[in-house]
Amino acid sequence: MPTYKVTVYTGKEVIAEEMNSIYLTLMDSEKQSSERTLVNKSQRSPFKTEISLDIQVKKNIGDIVQVKLEKQKHLFNYPWFCKHITVQTPSGDCFEFPCYCWLVDENEVMIRDGTARLPQDDPESFQEQRKDELESRQKIFRWNQWRPGFPKSIDATVKELPKEVQFDEEKQGEWNWDLRKVLAYLTIDKFEGLLESWKTIADIEQIFGHIIKENKVQENVIRDWNKDHMFGYQFLNGCNPVMIRKCMQLPDKFPVTHEMVEGCLKRGQTLQEELQAGNIYIADYEILKGVPAASQRYLTEPICLLYKNDLNQIVPIAIQLSQTPGEMSPIFLPSDNEHDWVLAKMWVKSSDFIVHQFVTHLLKTHLFSEVFEMAMYRQLSAVHPIYKLLMPHVRFTIAINAEARENLISENGVFSKISSISVDGMGTLVQNGMKTLTYKSLCLPEDIKARGMEDVPKYYYRDDGMRIWEAINCFVSDVVKIYYDSDKTVQQDVEIQEFVKDVACFGMNNSGSFPKSLESREQLVEYLTVVIFTASAQHAAVNFGQFDWYGWMPNSPSTMRKPPPQQKGQVDLKFIMESLPDRGCSCEVLGTVWSLTRTEKNELFLGMYPDTYFTEQPATEAIKTFRKKLHEVNDIIKSRNEELDMAYHYLSPDKIPNSVAI
């Protein structure tokens, strides 16, 4: 009798296999099949994750195009995970069946062979199956408006998430351990007077200095946090490197005169001449206008003018703490007394902390990536090449966002305790972010150009980001060209068109700036580059520096406890210390940013694709080329960093996780 040799690669759920019956059936293109075979339990052990089966058939059923898996539970129900399956035919041909899915309850899964297929290229016999697959997924991955004005997210709590998007056991264990470790790490219970203000900056360093001096960046921050060059540097390479833009003309709401800043302009030119020469930059926090502050905390919407000096440093030269000029809103200057100027910079950095956390970080990486993931599950079949391309870049994103909605940005969540805005304020700020959002702002080259930041020196976020953008863009282009031979092929792909439409019309609340269809391969490549860059590089750039830059609280206060000064000369050190977060809040901030910058023990970094979604050689060659390019970028960045006093490593490919997973 003809024998098919089958290998089933599974997870480590030994109990799941002992408590369930898993059946496997081979099917050929004519839908002829083998008899249902019970997956062999005797070969299982805690150290073995593959099962070998010899399946005999009465007659040769030809090339296998599908494998059906069925699960029947016994007394208890345990989900069972299948990675992939290989089938060797009696003639010696071998077929790959990527699966990477869970069998939950009593259900069955139809697994297609690994060849990626566009919907219009799939045999008619499989068209209905693709339709049923997507209809089933759309019932599981339902859109939900978690809060008015937010992008839509999954309609499920952490406990209700579909098994395929939950943390795996290892990730869940690390997440829980990190949360517990924060308390032990800080030994918060040993601090006395948690609600008291710090007395002096030296008082803060005595407690925290030994904890956060882990690398050169943190050493420099503690030493130079109050220096103008360090303040300006962070607009380029800190946690929020997207707020600064070139200023060619001062806005009417910010009436800075040449006489105010003359002492800061080192080239002997007038302010107007420096503006025209492209040496003036601005950071405007108008997005905070109308955002309510939390009780007994304060929030401003400052404007900060910056100058590229003769040392090619970006330094602040004027700060206004509101959007409305006037007698009660003075423009603070470096020539003012030390306490006035330091406090003005603290207010800017506190506002920057808020905008970074809720717009740059939460909205534009976490929430957007969840929208892309939801649309992918809802509209792309598992055999679609773009589904296979995106899968590594959505790993754990829905799960981490569900955790955030319950523990970080909820009414009693962490950020309600440590930041200047209430839950209502968070909602207003995200809504403001959505109103100012454009699709093109997610395209790094377009964003850099729009902000006039093409030529500013020492902008490592731009330099490294552009290298990563180009590498991703080339990789995506290689993959797209394999499966789409013309622009018309893109137009005819009903699944990709529905994917794009789902993002714009549902996930992004009918955002007018997001495309609702794609007309060419070039547009598809750019769109997919945005998806992958946002989930990997952009998230890495704005997330993994938080412990470096926010761990030292005076550098970026998460909240302010006194109102902003409305006159000059009224501030002393005592007022500053009473404005900053108290001891308890400082501890919570440090613990939070520490936990948010941990990577997994077995993290998958950009280009690491251990799961075999693509089986065709052209696609696997494109992955190899991508990895080679990333390795070259890594070497360039490493060589550059060796020459820097403060290395910029957030966009080194070997430090960029594939997806938003923390």
C-alpha distance (Angstrom), angle and dihedral (degrees) to the residues before:
residue distance angle dihedral
M1 . . .
P2 3.86 . .
T3 3.80 111.3 .
Y4 3.80 127.3 -150.6
K5 3.80 115.0 -159.0
V6 3.80 109.4 -143.9
T7 3.81 128.5 -173.0
V8 3.80 118.9 -167.4
Y9 3.82 115.7 -161.4
T10 3.79 111.9 -157.3
G11 3.77 142.2 169.6
K12 3.78 123.8 -99.3
E13 3.80 96.3 -89.2
V14 3.79 97.1 130.4
I15 3.79 91.8 160.2
A16 3.79 90.7 51.4
E17 3.76 91.1 57.6
E18 3.79 93.8 45.0
M19 3.80 92.3 50.9
N20 3.82 98.2 43.3
S21 3.77 138.7 50.4
I22 3.81 112.3 -127.1
Y23 3.80 117.1 -164.8
L24 3.80 128.0 -167.3
T25 3.81 129.4 -160.0
L26 3.83 127.5 -175.1
M27 3.80 118.1 -142.8
D28 3.81 131.3 -171.2
S29 3.81 130.0 -155.1
E30 3.79 91.7 -85.8
K31 3.83 88.9 54.2
Q32 3.77 90.7 -112.6
S33 3.75 108.9 146.4
S34 3.75 146.4 -168.6
E35 3.75 120.4 -114.0
R36 3.78 116.4 -82.7
T37 3.82 107.5 -87.2
L38 3.79 125.4 -157.4
V39 3.81 110.0 -128.3
N40 3.81 105.4 -112.8
K41 3.81 112.4 -108.1
S42 3.78 97.7 -174.2
Q43 3.81 93.4 75.6
R44 3.78 93.5 56.0
S45 3.79 123.8 106.1
P46 3.81 135.1 156.3
F47 3.82 88.4 -99.1
K48 3.80 99.5 45.7
T49 3.79 124.4 77.0
E50 3.79 101.1 175.7
I51 3.77 133.1 74.7
S52 3.81 123.7 -159.3
L53 3.79 120.4 -150.5
D54 3.79 132.6 -177.8
I55 3.79 107.5 -153.5
Q56 3.77 116.2 -167.3
V57 3.79 120.7 -159.7
K58 3.76 130.6 -167.2
K59 3.78 90.6 -123.8
N60 3.77 135.8 9.4
I61 3.82 105.5 -86.6
G62 3.82 93.9 -165.9
D63 3.78 129.1 -131.6
I64 3.78 113.2 0.9
V65 3.80 113.0 -127.7
Q66 3.80 99.9 168.0
V67 3.77 140.5 28.2
K68 3.77 119.8 -157.7
L69 3.81 118.6 -151.9
E70 3.78 121.4 -166.6
K71 3.77 129.2 -172.8
Q72 3.76 126.6 -157.3
K73 3.77 118.9 -178.2
H74 3.76 127.4 -139.8
L75 3.79 124.8 -158.9
F76 3.80 93.7 -36.1
N77 3.79 129.9 30.1
Y78 3.80 120.0 -127.3
P79 3.81 123.2 171.9
W80 3.81 114.0 -119.2
F81 3.81 125.0 -149.4
C82 3.80 126.3 -147.0
K83 3.81 119.2 -169.0
H84 3.76 101.2 -175.3
I85 3.77 143.6 -42.9
T86 3.79 132.5 -134.0
V87 3.79 123.0 -157.6
Q88 3.80 124.3 -165.1
T89 3.79 113.3 -162.9
P90 3.82 124.4 -142.6
S91 3.81 87.7 -101.9
G92 3.82 91.2 57.5
D93 3.82 99.2 -106.2
C94 3.81 114.4 139.4
F95 3.81 125.1 -145.9
E96 3.81 127.3 -166.4
F97 3.81 122.9 -144.0
P98 3.82 112.5 -171.3
C99 3.78 108.9 -158.2
Y100 3.83 114.7 157.7
C101 3.77 93.2 170.4
W102 3.78 141.0 118.7
L103 3.76 128.2 -118.1
V104 3.77 106.8 -144.2
D105 3.80 128.0 -176.9
E106 3.81 112.8 -19.6
N107 3.77 104.1 -31.0
E108 3.77 144.4 125.8
V109 3.79 133.9 -130.7
M110 3.79 127.7 -155.2
I111 3.81 109.9 -148.5
R112 3.79 118.2 -161.3
D113 3.78 121.7 -151.7
G114 3.81 115.4 -91.3
T115 3.81 98.3 -97.9
A116 3.81 109.4 117.0
R117 3.80 113.9 -129.6
L118 3.77 134.8 -173.7
P119 3.81 112.2 -134.0
Q120 3.82 93.1 -112.1
D121 3.81 90.4 52.6
D122 3.78 96.3 50.3
P123 3.82 117.9 102.6
E124 3.77 113.0 -99.0
S125 3.78 90.1 -115.2
F126 3.82 89.2 67.9
Q127 3.82 98.6 43.5
E128 3.80 93.2 87.0
Q129 3.80 90.8 45.8
R130 3.83 91.0 55.0
K131 3.78 89.8 49.2
D132 3.81 91.9 50.8
E133 3.82 90.7 47.1
L134 3.81 92.3 55.2
E135 3.79 94.7 42.7
S136 3.79 88.6 53.3
R137 3.80 92.0 49.7
Q138 3.81 92.5 47.6
K139 3.80 89.0 59.1
I140 3.81 89.7 54.2
F141 3.81 99.4 38.6
R142 3.80 100.5 51.4
W143 3.81 123.1 171.2
N144 3.79 117.1 -116.6
Q145 3.82 133.0 -175.7
W146 3.80 99.8 -135.0
R147 3.79 93.3 179.9
P148 3.83 130.9 0.8
G149 3.79 112.6 -88.1
F150 3.81 95.0 13.4
P151 3.79 120.8 118.5
K152 3.77 108.8 -96.8
S153 3.80 119.4 -94.4
I154 3.79 139.0 -175.4
D155 3.78 118.2 -54.9
A156 3.82 95.8 -125.9
T157 3.79 142.1 86.1
V158 3.80 121.5 -126.2
K159 3.81 91.0 -90.7
E160 3.81 92.9 46.5
L161 3.82 97.2 51.6
P162 3.80 117.4 125.1
K163 3.79 108.9 -97.8
E164 3.82 93.3 -118.0
V165 3.83 92.8 63.1
Q166 3.80 99.1 40.5
F167 3.78 122.3 104.5
D168 3.78 111.5 -90.2
E169 3.80 117.2 -120.5
E170 3.79 93.4 -93.5
K171 3.80 94.4 49.9
Q172 3.81 92.8 44.3
G173 3.78 90.8 50.5
E174 3.80 92.2 50.2
W175 3.81 91.8 46.9
N176 3.80 92.8 51.6
W177 3.81 92.2 43.3
D178 3.81 92.9 51.3
L179 3.79 91.6 52.2
R180 3.79 90.7 51.5
K181 3.77 92.9 42.3
V182 3.80 92.1 57.0
L183 3.78 90.6 70.2
A184 3.78 94.0 46.2
Y185 3.80 91.7 42.4
L186 3.79 92.1 55.9
T187 3.82 95.7 33.1
I188 3.78 85.0 -144.4
D189 3.80 92.1 175.7
K190 3.81 88.4 66.3
F191 3.81 93.5 60.2
E192 3.75 115.6 95.7
G193 3.77 124.6 -148.6
L194 3.80 97.3 19.6
L195 3.80 91.9 176.4
E196 3.78 93.5 49.8
S197 3.79 125.2 101.2
W198 3.75 121.1 -110.1
K199 3.81 111.8 -102.8
T200 3.80 99.5 -146.1
I201 3.80 140.8 -10.5
A202 3.82 87.4 -103.0
D203 3.81 87.5 57.2
I204 3.82 89.3 58.9
E205 3.78 93.1 47.2
Q206 3.79 92.0 50.3
I207 3.82 89.9 60.5
F208 3.80 103.3 31.1
G209 3.77 105.2 23.2
H210 3.80 95.9 85.2
I211 3.83 91.8 46.2
I212 3.78 100.9 54.4
K213 3.80 103.4 33.9
E214 3.78 91.3 101.1
N215 3.79 101.1 127.6
K216 3.78 145.4 7.2
V217 3.79 94.0 -86.9
Q218 3.80 92.9 57.1
E219 3.79 92.9 44.6
N220 3.80 89.6 53.9
V221 3.81 92.6 46.1
I222 3.81 92.9 53.3
R223 3.78 91.3 46.6
D224 3.81 100.3 42.3
W225 3.82 106.7 20.6
N226 3.83 92.0 120.2
K227 3.82 95.0 46.8
D228 3.80 117.7 105.0
H229 3.81 94.2 -129.8
M230 3.84 91.4 55.4
F231 3.81 90.9 47.7
G232 3.81 90.7 52.2
Y233 3.80 95.4 42.4
Q234 3.80 90.8 62.6
F235 3.81 91.9 61.7
L236 3.80 86.0 64.5
N237 3.79 104.9 34.7
G238 3.80 108.9 9.3
C239 3.80 129.1 94.6
N240 3.79 95.1 -67.2
P241 3.82 107.7 39.5
V242 3.82 94.5 157.4
M243 3.83 103.4 71.8
I244 3.79 99.4 74.4
R245 3.79 120.3 88.2
K246 3.79 136.6 169.3
C247 3.81 113.9 -92.3
M248 3.81 117.2 -147.7
Q249 3.82 95.4 164.7
L250 3.79 129.2 23.8
P251 3.82 114.6 -120.6
D252 3.82 115.9 -117.3
K253 3.81 89.8 -118.3
F254 3.83 90.2 63.5
P255 3.85 106.3 54.0
V256 3.80 100.5 -173.8
T257 3.80 113.0 164.5
H258 3.79 131.1 -156.4
E259 3.79 90.2 -114.7
M260 3.82 90.9 58.8
V261 3.79 95.1 55.3
E262 3.79 102.9 24.8
G263 3.80 92.3 111.2
C264 3.83 90.8 56.8
L265 3.81 96.8 52.0
K266 3.78 103.5 91.4
R267 3.81 100.3 -176.6
G268 3.79 96.3 66.8
Q269 3.81 92.6 -114.2
T270 3.79 129.7 126.8
L271 3.79 121.5 -103.7
Q272 3.80 89.2 -108.0
E273 3.79 91.3 52.5
E274 3.82 91.3 49.1
L275 3.81 89.3 50.5
Q276 3.79 91.5 52.1
A277 3.81 91.1 45.8
G278 3.81 90.2 56.8
N279 3.81 96.2 -115.9
I280 3.81 97.1 121.4
Y281 3.82 124.5 83.7
I282 3.77 133.9 -178.3
A283 3.81 138.4 -154.7
D284 3.80 111.4 -162.4
Y285 3.82 120.3 -172.5
E286 3.79 96.0 -168.0
I287 3.81 87.1 133.3
L288 3.83 86.6 77.4
K289 3.80 92.7 59.7
G290 3.78 110.0 121.1
V291 3.81 94.2 10.1
P292 3.82 108.0 136.1
A293 3.79 117.6 -127.7
A294 3.79 123.7 -132.6
S295 3.79 119.5 -99.9
Q296 3.82 112.7 -71.0
R297 3.80 91.0 2.7
Y298 3.77 130.1 99.5
L299 3.77 137.7 -138.6
T300 3.78 133.0 -172.3
E301 3.80 135.6 -173.2
P302 3.82 101.0 -136.6
I303 3.79 132.1 -174.6
C304 3.79 118.6 -145.4
L305 3.81 125.8 -165.6
L306 3.80 116.6 -154.1
Y307 3.78 133.7 -168.3
K308 3.79 133.5 -152.7
N309 3.79 101.0 -136.1
D310 3.80 130.2 -158.8
L311 3.84 89.7 -86.8
N312 3.82 89.7 57.9
Q313 3.80 89.3 -111.9
I314 3.79 121.9 140.3
V315 3.81 107.3 -131.4
P316 3.83 133.2 172.2
I317 3.81 116.9 -110.0
A318 3.83 103.4 170.1
I319 3.82 136.8 17.1
Q320 3.80 129.6 -171.5
L321 3.80 114.8 -173.4
S322 3.81 97.4 -151.1
Q323 3.78 140.3 37.7
T324 3.79 91.3 -117.8
P325 3.81 118.5 72.7
G326 3.76 120.2 -146.7
E327 3.76 147.4 104.3
M328 3.82 92.5 -56.4
S329 3.79 92.9 47.6
P330 3.80 106.4 56.6
I331 3.79 123.0 -173.3
F332 3.80 107.6 -117.1
L333 3.80 118.1 -143.1
P334 3.82 138.3 -169.2
S335 3.80 86.7 -113.0
D336 3.82 91.5 62.7
N337 3.78 120.1 96.6
E338 3.80 115.4 -68.5
H339 3.81 97.2 -106.6
D340 3.82 94.5 49.4
W341 3.81 92.2 51.0
V342 3.81 96.0 43.9
L343 3.80 91.9 49.5
A344 3.81 92.3 47.4
K345 3.81 89.9 54.0
M346 3.82 90.1 47.4
W347 3.80 89.4 55.1
V348 3.79 91.0 52.4
K349 3.80 92.0 49.1
S350 3.82 91.5 46.8
S351 3.82 89.7 53.4
D352 3.79 89.3 45.7
F353 3.82 89.8 52.8
I354 3.81 90.3 55.7
V355 3.81 95.9 46.0
H356 3.79 90.9 44.9
Q357 3.79 95.1 51.2
F358 3.80 99.0 44.4
V359 3.80 104.4 29.1
T360 3.81 112.2 20.0
H361 3.81 94.8 35.6
L362 3.83 110.9 22.4
L363 3.80 100.8 31.8
K364 3.78 104.0 31.6
T365 3.80 99.1 41.2
H366 3.82 111.8 17.2
L367 3.80 101.5 35.4
F368 3.80 96.1 35.8
S369 3.80 91.4 49.6
E370 3.80 89.9 52.1
V371 3.81 89.8 52.8
F372 3.81 90.4 52.9
E373 3.81 90.9 47.2
M374 3.79 93.8 48.6
A375 3.80 91.9 50.0
M376 3.79 90.5 47.5
Y377 3.80 93.0 55.1
R378 3.80 92.2 43.0
Q379 3.81 99.3 46.8
L380 3.82 112.2 21.9
S381 3.79 123.3 73.6
A382 3.81 117.0 -133.4
V383 3.83 89.0 -111.4
H384 3.80 93.0 54.3
P385 3.84 110.5 111.3
I386 3.81 92.0 -134.2
Y387 3.80 90.7 53.2
K388 3.80 88.0 54.1
L389 3.82 90.8 46.3
L390 3.80 94.9 51.0
M391 3.80 101.4 40.3
P392 3.84 96.4 87.7
H393 3.80 89.3 50.7
V394 3.82 97.6 56.1
R395 3.81 97.0 49.7
F396 3.85 111.0 141.6
T397 3.83 93.6 -14.4
I398 3.80 97.2 121.6
A399 3.81 89.2 43.8
I400 3.81 95.8 51.7
N401 3.80 91.0 46.1
A402 3.80 91.6 50.7
E403 3.81 88.2 51.9
A404 3.81 89.9 49.1
R405 3.80 92.6 51.1
E406 3.79 90.2 53.3
N407 3.81 101.9 37.1
L408 3.81 111.5 18.0
I409 3.82 112.0 32.2
S410 3.81 100.4 23.0
E411 3.80 124.0 110.5
N412 3.80 91.8 -88.8
G413 3.78 95.7 26.5
V414 3.77 128.6 126.1
F415 3.80 96.9 -93.7
S416 3.80 92.1 51.8
K417 3.80 86.4 60.6
I418 3.78 100.8 43.6
S419 3.82 106.6 33.4
S420 3.79 136.0 69.6
I421 3.79 96.7 -114.8
S422 3.77 133.5 72.8
V423 3.79 125.7 -132.9
D424 3.82 88.0 -91.5
G425 3.79 88.1 50.8
M426 3.79 91.1 52.6
G427 3.79 89.2 53.1
T428 3.80 92.8 49.3
L429 3.81 92.2 48.3
V430 3.81 93.6 49.6
Q431 3.82 89.2 47.6
N432 3.82 89.2 52.1
G433 3.80 88.1 49.8
M434 3.80 91.3 51.8
K435 3.82 91.3 50.1
T436 3.80 92.3 54.9
L437 3.80 94.4 41.2
T438 3.78 122.6 118.3
Y439 3.79 127.4 -178.7
K440 3.81 90.1 -131.8
S441 3.81 90.8 57.8
L442 3.82 86.8 68.1
C443 3.81 89.8 58.3
L444 3.80 102.3 86.8
P445 3.83 97.4 -149.0
E446 3.82 90.1 49.9
D447 3.81 92.7 46.8
I448 3.81 93.7 49.5
K449 3.81 90.3 49.4
A450 3.82 94.1 45.7
R451 3.81 90.5 53.5
G452 3.81 92.7 46.4
M453 3.80 91.4 -122.5
E454 3.81 99.7 132.3
D455 3.80 97.0 111.1
V456 3.81 108.3 27.1
P457 3.83 108.0 124.9
K458 3.81 125.3 -118.7
Y459 3.81 93.0 19.6
Y460 3.81 95.2 144.0
Y461 3.81 93.6 167.8
R462 3.81 87.4 62.8
D463 3.81 96.1 41.6
D464 3.80 96.5 47.8
G465 3.79 93.6 35.7
M466 3.80 91.8 55.6
R467 3.80 90.8 51.2
I468 3.80 90.9 51.4
W469 3.82 91.8 44.1
E470 3.80 90.5 53.1
A471 3.82 92.7 47.7
I472 3.82 92.2 50.1
N473 3.79 91.9 43.7
C474 3.82 92.0 52.4
F475 3.81 91.4 47.4
V476 3.80 93.0 49.3
S477 3.80 90.4 46.2
D478 3.81 91.0 53.0
V479 3.81 91.4 51.2
V480 3.81 94.6 44.6
K481 3.81 91.9 51.2
I482 3.82 90.3 53.9
Y483 3.80 93.6 59.2
Y484 3.83 104.0 24.2
D485 3.80 114.7 56.6
S486 3.81 95.4 -179.8
D487 3.79 145.0 6.5
K488 3.79 88.0 -99.2
T489 3.81 89.7 61.7
V490 3.81 88.6 59.2
Q491 3.79 91.6 48.6
Q492 3.82 91.5 50.4
D493 3.82 94.6 49.4
V494 3.79 100.5 102.8
E495 3.81 93.6 -175.0
I496 3.81 95.9 54.2
Q497 3.81 90.4 45.4
E498 3.80 91.0 51.7
F499 3.82 89.6 46.5
V500 3.81 91.8 55.9
K501 3.79 92.0 42.8
D502 3.81 92.1 49.9
V503 3.81 90.4 53.5
A504 3.82 94.8 50.6
C505 3.80 102.2 35.2
F506 3.78 100.8 37.1
G507 3.80 113.3 12.7
M508 3.81 94.5 41.8
N509 3.82 94.2 37.3
N510 3.80 95.0 -110.8
S511 3.79 92.6 -51.0
G512 3.78 109.5 -167.6
S513 3.79 92.9 -149.3
F514 3.81 96.2 60.5
P515 3.81 117.8 82.2
K516 3.79 114.8 -110.2
S517 3.80 93.3 -161.6
L518 3.79 139.2 14.6
E519 3.79 123.6 -131.3
S520 3.80 104.6 -176.3
R521 3.78 145.9 27.6
E522 3.81 88.6 -110.8
Q523 3.81 91.4 57.6
L524 3.80 91.1 47.0
V525 3.81 91.8 50.9
E526 3.80 92.2 50.7
Y527 3.82 92.1 46.6
L528 3.80 93.9 50.9
T529 3.81 90.8 44.5
V530 3.81 87.7 56.6
V531 3.81 91.0 51.0
I532 3.81 95.0 49.5
F533 3.82 96.5 38.2
T534 3.82 91.7 49.8
A535 3.80 93.2 50.2
S536 3.79 95.7 44.3
A537 3.81 119.5 20.2
Q538 3.81 101.3 22.2
H539 3.79 92.1 48.3
A540 3.80 91.1 47.6
A541 3.81 91.4 50.3
V542 3.81 94.4 52.7
N543 3.80 100.3 34.0
F544 3.77 113.4 40.5
G545 3.80 96.9 55.7
Q546 3.79 93.9 61.1
F547 3.80 96.3 97.6
D548 3.82 90.5 46.3
W549 3.82 95.7 51.0
Y550 3.82 104.9 24.4
G551 3.80 99.2 37.0
W552 3.81 89.5 80.1
M553 3.81 97.3 63.5
P554 3.85 100.4 -157.8
N555 3.80 88.9 59.9
S556 3.83 94.2 61.1
P557 3.80 114.7 6.5
S558 3.79 110.9 -155.7
T559 3.79 90.7 -148.8
M560 3.80 141.1 4.8
R561 3.80 122.1 -134.4
K562 3.81 100.0 -164.7
P563 3.81 128.2 53.6
P564 3.80 118.7 -99.0
P565 3.81 115.4 -91.2
Q566 3.80 114.9 -96.4
Q567 3.78 94.9 -167.0
K568 3.75 135.7 37.9
G569 3.78 123.7 -112.4
Q570 3.82 95.6 31.6
V571 3.82 98.2 100.8
D572 3.79 130.1 91.0
L573 3.81 133.8 169.4
K574 3.81 92.6 -90.3
F575 3.82 90.8 55.7
I576 3.81 90.7 49.6
M577 3.81 93.8 50.6
E578 3.81 90.8 47.7
S579 3.81 89.3 50.7
L580 3.81 94.0 54.2
P581 3.83 124.1 81.2
D582 3.79 113.5 -76.7
R583 3.80 123.2 -113.7
G584 3.80 95.4 -89.2
C585 3.81 94.5 48.5
S586 3.81 90.1 47.2
C587 3.80 89.7 54.6
E588 3.80 92.4 49.4
V589 3.80 91.9 49.5
L590 3.79 92.4 50.0
G591 3.79 92.0 48.4
T592 3.81 92.3 46.3
V593 3.81 97.0 50.4
W594 3.79 89.9 43.8
S595 3.81 91.8 55.9
L596 3.82 93.3 42.6
T597 3.79 92.7 56.9
R598 3.81 97.9 51.8
T599 3.79 117.4 111.8
E600 3.77 124.0 -153.4
K601 3.78 120.2 -90.3
N602 3.81 87.9 -118.8
E603 3.81 97.4 31.3
L604 3.80 118.1 173.0
F605 3.79 107.7 -134.0
L606 3.79 127.7 -161.2
G607 3.80 110.9 -57.3
M608 3.81 94.7 14.7
Y609 3.80 104.6 122.9
P610 3.82 108.5 164.7
D611 3.82 91.8 162.7
T612 3.79 111.0 82.2
Y613 3.80 104.5 -134.2
F614 3.80 94.6 146.9
T615 3.80 116.6 55.8
E616 3.83 101.0 170.2
Q617 3.78 116.0 100.1
P618 3.84 97.3 -128.8
A619 3.81 90.1 56.9
T620 3.80 93.9 45.5
E621 3.82 88.7 49.4
A622 3.82 89.5 52.6
I623 3.80 88.8 54.3
K624 3.81 90.8 51.2
T625 3.80 90.5 50.5
F626 3.82 89.8 49.2
R627 3.80 91.9 52.2
K628 3.80 91.1 48.9
K629 3.80 90.9 52.0
L630 3.81 91.4 48.7
H631 3.79 90.1 50.5
E632 3.82 89.3 54.0
V633 3.81 91.0 49.9
N634 3.78 89.9 48.6
D635 3.81 90.8 54.8
I636 3.82 92.0 49.4
I637 3.80 92.3 51.5
K638 3.79 93.3 44.4
S639 3.81 91.5 51.3
R640 3.83 91.2 48.1
N641 3.80 92.9 48.1
E642 3.78 92.4 53.9
E643 3.80 87.3 66.9
L644 3.81 95.4 49.3
D645 3.78 129.0 87.7
M646 3.81 87.8 -145.9
A647 3.79 112.0 34.3
Y648 3.80 117.1 -143.3
H649 3.80 103.9 -144.8
Y650 3.81 105.6 150.4
L651 3.81 90.9 102.1
S652 3.78 98.5 42.2
P653 3.83 102.6 125.4
D654 3.80 91.2 -129.7
K655 3.83 88.3 60.1
I656 3.82 98.9 44.5
P657 3.83 113.1 95.4
N658 3.80 114.6 -142.9
S659 3.79 93.1 -120.0
V660 3.80 146.7 16.8
A661 3.78 98.2 -85.8
I662 3.81 104.3 141.8
